[in-house]
Amino acid sequence: MPFVSLFAAEEAPPEAPLTPEWWTDILAFLTEAGRNLIAAVGIIVGALLLAWILRIVIRRVVDRIVGGAKSKANVDDTQALERSPLASVRVVQRTRTLGSILHNIVNVTIVVIALLLIVNVFAPNALGSLTLLTAAVGAGLGFGAQNIVKDVLNGIFIVAEDQVGIGDVVDLGLATGIVEFVSVRVTHVRDANGTLWYVRNGEILRIGNLSQGWSRVIVDVAVPADADIDEVEATMLDTAKALATDPKWRTRMVDKPEVWGLESVTGDTLIIRLVMKTRANAKDDVGRELRVRLKRAIEGMGLSVPQLNSVLLSGIEGAQRVRGANPPRTRPNPLAPATDEVPAPRPKWRPKLKPEAPKEDGPS
């Protein structure tokens, strides 16, 4: 008996039966987890739905503004807006650019808010307990992400001030080409070789936009020193006017062509300058056609064309020639016809002598 009782005492106690309270706790945990999971799924679905709605709203606003610009210009496609006033083109470009930026801002904002709400569902006290840590992380990001903040702010101001738009030909210093996309942080520029440049907006210190307003084609024509300057200028002006009235090219012109006259004398050649105002995106095409026609016209006069250059004014010369070279028009002084008669001598000017006052006789 003592031996049996010893082994009986060493046996493990029997497991406690599953009580109803244990099942109640398990059921409460599963219920709470299910509610949290459903809430998280609801937040995600709501975020996606909100992003979809905002995308539709932004797209409709952009399409309405673009459609309004097209209807005012009486065109069907955006490319035809090149013939419309500049304001319509800029409205379309800026609207599309702002639309792309708004899409990015909406996506980032909705994702951040959704993540905060999901964390608050699973750990309601986590956000409050991590306030100090969040402040420290925010301060660290503030110092470490200065470039990102600078890029974003600079990009927003660039678009809001209409400095750059999608489709513009720009010179950013770091890259030159056509703007294909403007995001909040980076501007995509495609150069003439097809290379796509990603330029951070914070690194853009200056912008040269070649697609705003108008451009000017400046062509210097070199003719021999013994050529008749007046005849050459008249021929050049007639050639440019013929180009401006050509049905194929007249829609690309902004103003009448001008001959700025004799620009310089180099050795045995005379440099005569001709300018034409064109639409911003038609400068190169008009310049090529104008140089071809000028060469043929000068050669038709029996003169050789040693030099035919396109000029880009810069510096002080460019600043002085912003409004163009329009010399004042004065009337020539009339000259007397030439005769064999000897002209009568002109009277000489002599100062008038003041009469002397009569002397009064004093008492003797």
Contacts in CASP RR format, 6 or more apart in sequence:
PFRMAT RR
TARGET T0000
AUTHOR 0000-0000-0000
METHOD contacts of the structure
MODEL  1
MPFVSLFAAEEAPPEAPLTPEWWTDILAFLTEAGRNLIAAVGIIVGALLL
AWILRIVIRRVVDRIVGGAKSKANVDDTQALERSPLASVRVVQRTRTLGS
ILHNIVNVTIVVIALLLIVNVFAPNALGSLTLLTAAVGAGLGFGAQNIVK
DVLNGIFIVAEDQVGIGDVVDLGLATGIVEFVSVRVTHVRDANGTLWYVR
NGEILRIGNLSQGWSRVIVDVAVPADADIDEVEATMLDTAKALATDPKWR
TRMVDKPEVWGLESVTGDTLIIRLVMKTRANAKDDVGRELRVRLKRAIEG
MGLSVPQLNSVLLSGIEGAQRVRGANPPRTRPNPLAPATDEVPAPRPKWR
PKLKPEAPKEDGPS
36 121 0 8 1.000
36 122 0 8 1.000
39 121 0 8 1.000
40 118 0 8 1.000
40 121 0 8 1.000
40 122 0 8 1.000
43 114 0 8 1.000
43 117 0 8 1.000
43 118 0 8 1.000
43 121 0 8 1.000
44 114 0 8 1.000
44 118 0 8 1.000
46 114 0 8 1.000
47 110 0 8 1.000
47 111 0 8 1.000
47 113 0 8 1.000
47 114 0 8 1.000
50 110 0 8 1.000
51 106 0 8 1.000
51 107 0 8 1.000
51 110 0 8 1.000
54 106 0 8 1.000
54 110 0 8 1.000
55 103 0 8 1.000
55 106 0 8 1.000
58 99 0 8 1.000
58 102 0 8 1.000
58 103 0 8 1.000
58 106 0 8 1.000
62 95 0 8 1.000
62 96 0 8 1.000
62 98 0 8 1.000
62 99 0 8 1.000
65 91 0 8 1.000
65 92 0 8 1.000
65 95 0 8 1.000
66 78 0 8 1.000
66 91 0 8 1.000
66 92 0 8 1.000
66 95 0 8 1.000
66 96 0 8 1.000
69 81 0 8 1.000
69 84 0 8 1.000
69 88 0 8 1.000
69 89 0 8 1.000
69 91 0 8 1.000
69 92 0 8 1.000
70 76 0 8 1.000
70 77 0 8 1.000
70 78 0 8 1.000
70 80 0 8 1.000
70 81 0 8 1.000
70 88 0 8 1.000
70 92 0 8 1.000
72 84 0 8 1.000
72 88 0 8 1.000
73 80 0 8 1.000
73 81 0 8 1.000
73 83 0 8 1.000
73 84 0 8 1.000
73 85 0 8 1.000
73 88 0 8 1.000
75 81 0 8 1.000
75 83 0 8 1.000
75 84 0 8 1.000
78 92 0 8 1.000
81 88 0 8 1.000
81 89 0 8 1.000
81 92 0 8 1.000
82 89 0 8 1.000
82 279 0 8 1.000
82 281 0 8 1.000
82 282 0 8 1.000
83 251 0 8 1.000
86 212 0 8 1.000
86 213 0 8 1.000
90 162 0 8 1.000
90 212 0 8 1.000
93 165 0 8 1.000
93 166 0 8 1.000
93 167 0 8 1.000
93 168 0 8 1.000
94 159 0 8 1.000
94 162 0 8 1.000
94 165 0 8 1.000
96 165 0 8 1.000
96 166 0 8 1.000
97 159 0 8 1.000
97 164 0 8 1.000
97 165 0 8 1.000
97 166 0 8 1.000
97 182 0 8 1.000
98 159 0 8 1.000
98 160 0 8 1.000
100 166 0 8 1.000
100 181 0 8 1.000
100 182 0 8 1.000
100 183 0 8 1.000
101 155 0 8 1.000
101 156 0 8 1.000
101 159 0 8 1.000
101 182 0 8 1.000
101 183 0 8 1.000
101 184 0 8 1.000
104 183 0 8 1.000
104 184 0 8 1.000
105 184 0 8 1.000
116 127 0 8 1.000
119 126 0 8 1.000
119 127 0 8 1.000
120 126 0 8 1.000
120 127 0 8 1.000
127 134 0 8 1.000
142 149 0 8 1.000
147 200 0 8 1.000
147 202 0 8 1.000
148 185 0 8 1.000
150 201 0 8 1.000
150 202 0 8 1.000
151 184 0 8 1.000
151 185 0 8 1.000
151 186 0 8 1.000
151 200 0 8 1.000
151 201 0 8 1.000
151 202 0 8 1.000
151 203 0 8 1.000
152 184 0 8 1.000
152 185 0 8 1.000
152 201 0 8 1.000
154 201 0 8 1.000
154 202 0 8 1.000
154 204 0 8 1.000
155 182 0 8 1.000
155 184 0 8 1.000
155 185 0 8 1.000
155 187 0 8 1.000
155 201 0 8 1.000
155 202 0 8 1.000
156 184 0 8 1.000
158 164 0 8 1.000
158 182 0 8 1.000
158 187 0 8 1.000
158 201 0 8 1.000
158 204 0 8 1.000
158 207 0 8 1.000
159 165 0 8 1.000
159 182 0 8 1.000
163 207 0 8 1.000
163 209 0 8 1.000
164 170 0 8 1.000
164 179 0 8 1.000
164 182 0 8 1.000
164 187 0 8 1.000
164 207 0 8 1.000
164 209 0 8 1.000
165 179 0 8 1.000
165 182 0 8 1.000
166 179 0 8 1.000
166 180 0 8 1.000
166 181 0 8 1.000
166 182 0 8 1.000
167 178 0 8 1.000
167 179 0 8 1.000
167 180 0 8 1.000
167 211 0 8 1.000
168 178 0 8 1.000
168 179 0 8 1.000
168 209 0 8 1.000
168 210 0 8 1.000
168 211 0 8 1.000
168 212 0 8 1.000
169 177 0 8 1.000
169 178 0 8 1.000
169 179 0 8 1.000
169 209 0 8 1.000
169 210 0 8 1.000
169 211 0 8 1.000
169 280 0 8 1.000
169 281 0 8 1.000
170 176 0 8 1.000
170 177 0 8 1.000
170 178 0 8 1.000
170 179 0 8 1.000
170 189 0 8 1.000
170 207 0 8 1.000
170 208 0 8 1.000
170 209 0 8 1.000
170 210 0 8 1.000
170 211 0 8 1.000
171 177 0 8 1.000
171 207 0 8 1.000
171 208 0 8 1.000
171 210 0 8 1.000
172 187 0 8 1.000
172 189 0 8 1.000
172 199 0 8 1.000
172 204 0 8 1.000
172 206 0 8 1.000
172 207 0 8 1.000
172 208 0 8 1.000
173 205 0 8 1.000
173 206 0 8 1.000
174 197 0 8 1.000
174 199 0 8 1.000
174 203 0 8 1.000
174 204 0 8 1.000
175 189 0 8 1.000
175 191 0 8 1.000
175 197 0 8 1.000
175 199 0 8 1.000
176 189 0 8 1.000
176 191 0 8 1.000
177 189 0 8 1.000
177 190 0 8 1.000
177 191 0 8 1.000
177 192 0 8 1.000
178 189 0 8 1.000
178 190 0 8 1.000
179 187 0 8 1.000
179 188 0 8 1.000
179 189 0 8 1.000
180 188 0 8 1.000
180 189 0 8 1.000
180 190 0 8 1.000
180 196 0 8 1.000
181 187 0 8 1.000
181 188 0 8 1.000
182 188 0 8 1.000
184 201 0 8 1.000
185 200 0 8 1.000
185 201 0 8 1.000
186 198 0 8 1.000
186 199 0 8 1.000
186 200 0 8 1.000
186 201 0 8 1.000
187 198 0 8 1.000
187 199 0 8 1.000
187 200 0 8 1.000
187 201 0 8 1.000
187 204 0 8 1.000
188 196 0 8 1.000
188 197 0 8 1.000
188 198 0 8 1.000
188 199 0 8 1.000
189 196 0 8 1.000
189 197 0 8 1.000
189 199 0 8 1.000
190 196 0 8 1.000
190 197 0 8 1.000
191 197 0 8 1.000
210 280 0 8 1.000
210 283 0 8 1.000
211 280 0 8 1.000
211 281 0 8 1.000
212 280 0 8 1.000
213 279 0 8 1.000
213 280 0 8 1.000
214 254 0 8 1.000
214 255 0 8 1.000
214 277 0 8 1.000
214 278 0 8 1.000
214 279 0 8 1.000
214 280 0 8 1.000
215 277 0 8 1.000
215 278 0 8 1.000
215 279 0 8 1.000
215 280 0 8 1.000
215 282 0 8 1.000
215 283 0 8 1.000
216 275 0 8 1.000
216 276 0 8 1.000
216 277 0 8 1.000
216 278 0 8 1.000
216 283 0 8 1.000
217 275 0 8 1.000
217 276 0 8 1.000
217 277 0 8 1.000
217 278 0 8 1.000
217 283 0 8 1.000
217 286 0 8 1.000
217 287 0 8 1.000
217 290 0 8 1.000
217 310 0 8 1.000
218 273 0 8 1.000
218 274 0 8 1.000
218 275 0 8 1.000
218 310 0 8 1.000
218 311 0 8 1.000
218 312 0 8 1.000
218 313 0 8 1.000
219 273 0 8 1.000
219 274 0 8 1.000
219 275 0 8 1.000
219 287 0 8 1.000
219 290 0 8 1.000
219 291 0 8 1.000
219 294 0 8 1.000
219 308 0 8 1.000
219 309 0 8 1.000
219 310 0 8 1.000
219 311 0 8 1.000
220 263 0 8 1.000
220 271 0 8 1.000
220 272 0 8 1.000
220 273 0 8 1.000
220 307 0 8 1.000
220 308 0 8 1.000
220 309 0 8 1.000
220 310 0 8 1.000
220 311 0 8 1.000
221 232 0 8 1.000
221 236 0 8 1.000
221 271 0 8 1.000
221 272 0 8 1.000
221 273 0 8 1.000
221 274 0 8 1.000
221 294 0 8 1.000
221 298 0 8 1.000
221 305 0 8 1.000
221 307 0 8 1.000
221 308 0 8 1.000
222 266 0 8 1.000
222 269 0 8 1.000
222 270 0 8 1.000
222 271 0 8 1.000
222 272 0 8 1.000
222 305 0 8 1.000
222 306 0 8 1.000
222 307 0 8 1.000
222 308 0 8 1.000
223 232 0 8 1.000
223 269 0 8 1.000
223 270 0 8 1.000
223 272 0 8 1.000
223 298 0 8 1.000
223 303 0 8 1.000
223 304 0 8 1.000
223 305 0 8 1.000
224 268 0 8 1.000
224 269 0 8 1.000
224 270 0 8 1.000
224 303 0 8 1.000
224 304 0 8 1.000
224 306 0 8 1.000
225 265 0 8 1.000
225 267 0 8 1.000
225 268 0 8 1.000
225 269 0 8 1.000
225 270 0 8 1.000
227 270 0 8 1.000
227 301 0 8 1.000
227 303 0 8 1.000
229 261 0 8 1.000
229 262 0 8 1.000
229 270 0 8 1.000
229 272 0 8 1.000
231 301 0 8 1.000
232 270 0 8 1.000
232 272 0 8 1.000
232 298 0 8 1.000
232 301 0 8 1.000
232 303 0 8 1.000
233 259 0 8 1.000
233 261 0 8 1.000
233 272 0 8 1.000
235 297 0 8 1.000
235 298 0 8 1.000
235 301 0 8 1.000
236 259 0 8 1.000
236 272 0 8 1.000
236 274 0 8 1.000
236 294 0 8 1.000
236 297 0 8 1.000
236 298 0 8 1.000
237 257 0 8 1.000
237 259 0 8 1.000
237 274 0 8 1.000
238 297 0 8 1.000
239 290 0 8 1.000
239 293 0 8 1.000
239 294 0 8 1.000
239 297 0 8 1.000
240 257 0 8 1.000
240 259 0 8 1.000
240 274 0 8 1.000
240 276 0 8 1.000
240 290 0 8 1.000
240 293 0 8 1.000
240 294 0 8 1.000
241 256 0 8 1.000
241 257 0 8 1.000
242 293 0 8 1.000
243 249 0 8 1.000
243 257 0 8 1.000
243 276 0 8 1.000
243 286 0 8 1.000
243 289 0 8 1.000
243 290 0 8 1.000
243 293 0 8 1.000
244 250 0 8 1.000
244 253 0 8 1.000
244 256 0 8 1.000
244 257 0 8 1.000
244 276 0 8 1.000
249 286 0 8 1.000
249 289 0 8 1.000
252 278 0 8 1.000
252 279 0 8 1.000
252 282 0 8 1.000
252 285 0 8 1.000
252 286 0 8 1.000
253 276 0 8 1.000
253 277 0 8 1.000
253 278 0 8 1.000
253 279 0 8 1.000
253 286 0 8 1.000
254 277 0 8 1.000
254 278 0 8 1.000
254 279 0 8 1.000
255 276 0 8 1.000
255 277 0 8 1.000
257 274 0 8 1.000
257 275 0 8 1.000
257 276 0 8 1.000
258 274 0 8 1.000
258 275 0 8 1.000
258 276 0 8 1.000
258 324 0 8 1.000
258 325 0 8 1.000
258 326 0 8 1.000
259 272 0 8 1.000
259 273 0 8 1.000
259 274 0 8 1.000
259 275 0 8 1.000
260 273 0 8 1.000
260 274 0 8 1.000
260 275 0 8 1.000
260 324 0 8 1.000
260 325 0 8 1.000
261 272 0 8 1.000
261 273 0 8 1.000
261 325 0 8 1.000
262 270 0 8 1.000
262 271 0 8 1.000
262 272 0 8 1.000
263 271 0 8 1.000
263 272 0 8 1.000
263 273 0 8 1.000
264 271 0 8 1.000
265 271 0 8 1.000
269 306 0 8 1.000
269 307 0 8 1.000
271 307 0 8 1.000
273 311 0 8 1.000
273 325 0 8 1.000
274 290 0 8 1.000
274 294 0 8 1.000
275 324 0 8 1.000
275 325 0 8 1.000
276 286 0 8 1.000
276 287 0 8 1.000
276 290 0 8 1.000
278 286 0 8 1.000
278 287 0 8 1.000
287 310 0 8 1.000
291 308 0 8 1.000
291 310 0 8 1.000
294 308 0 8 1.000
295 305 0 8 1.000
295 308 0 8 1.000
298 305 0 8 1.000
299 305 0 8 1.000
313 321 0 8 1.000
END
